Amino acid sequence: MKTLFIVRHSKAIGKQKGPDDFERTLKQSGRKDASNVGHQLLQKGMIPQIIISSPAFRAISTARIIAEQIAYPEELIETDMRIFEGGFDELLTIIGETNDSYSSIMIVGHNPSIDDLYKNLSDLNKEEFQKSAVAVLQFQSDSWNELSRLKGRLVQYITPENSSN
């Protein structure tokens, strides 16, 4: 069985066109929200074995805050530029490249690709994937490479305000 944690970065300062978009920082409320969802993951005992994040400041900051809450070593967070630059297909490629020895991974990224990933890999079709939210999907598979052909079962959809099964 494989477990995929899909995370949309927390609230950041206003959108900026051009190269400055990569450097957008989290709002204070975004930092608090990321901490809250990380705490909820810890409370539920839902800890990924590996975290892969977009290197954009708002995403890696979200990943670091969650990692701190779940006692995941910050230096082990991997970054992949394809999460920032690409879309759904690139996210699937990154997931498929993950070593099958990991039973759980967390992907921290941006919309619309995070929303597309969630909607294509789950049976549910929520509204737009909320900032700071974490969807935890389980797949009946032994290989990350098979996920593109499967639908996952939603185990949790965690938001900063609450959590639900």
Buried (B, 14 or more C-beta within 10 A) or exposed (E): EBBBBBBBBBBBEEEEEEEEBBEBEBBEEBBBBBBBBBBBBBEEEBBBBBBBBBBBBBBBBBBBBBBBBBEBEEEEBEBBEBBBEBBBEBBBBBBEEBEEEEBBBBBBBBBEBBBBBBBBBBEEEBEEBBBBBBBBBBBEBEEBBBBBEEBBBBBBBBBBEEBEE
